[in-house]
C-alpha cells in the first residue's frame, strides 16, 4: 500500500513538473514572434 502511494505521488510530481502542452511557446519566444510581426506590419505600412 505504501509503495503504491509512493508511486502515485512521484508520478503526480513528474506530471506536474513536465506537464503542459508541448507546443506551448515560452514567453521569450512569444515576445520575439510579436516583435517580428510588428516589424513586418511596419514594413508593409511604409511600402504603401
C-alpha positions as CSV (number, residue, x, y, z in Angstrom):
1,X,0.0,0.0,0.0
2,X,2.8,2.4,0.9
3,X,4.6,1.6,-2.4
4,X,1.5,2.3,-4.4
5,X,1.0,5.6,-2.7
6,X,4.7,6.5,-3.3
7,X,4.4,5.6,-7.0
8,X,1.3,7.7,-7.2
9,X,2.9,10.7,-5.5
10,X,6.1,10.5,-7.6
11,X,4.0,10.2,-10.8
12,X,1.9,13.2,-10.0
13,X,5.1,15.3,-9.2
14,X,6.6,14.2,-12.5
15,X,3.5,15.1,-14.5
16,X,3.2,18.4,-12.7
17,X,6.9,19.2,-13.5
18,X,6.7,18.1,-17.1
19,X,3.1,18.9,-17.8
20,X,1.5,21.4,-20.1
21,X,1.1,21.4,-23.8
22,X,4.4,20.5,-25.5
23,X,3.7,23.1,-28.3
24,X,3.2,25.9,-25.8
25,X,5.7,28.7,-26.6
26,X,7.8,30.2,-23.9
27,X,7.3,33.9,-23.1
28,X,10.6,34.8,-24.7
29,X,9.6,33.1,-28.0
30,X,6.3,34.8,-27.9
31,X,8.0,38.2,-27.4
32,X,10.3,37.6,-30.3
33,X,7.5,36.5,-32.6
34,X,5.4,39.5,-31.6
35,X,8.3,41.9,-32.3
36,X,8.9,40.3,-35.7
37,X,5.2,40.6,-36.6
38,X,5.2,44.2,-35.6
39,X,8.3,44.9,-37.8
40,X,6.7,43.1,-40.7
41,X,3.5,45.2,-40.3
42,X,5.5,48.4,-40.1
43,X,7.4,47.5,-43.3
44,X,4.1,46.8,-45.1
45,X,2.7,50.2,-43.9
46,X,5.8,52.0,-45.1
47,X,5.7,50.4,-48.5
48,X,2.1,51.5,-49.2
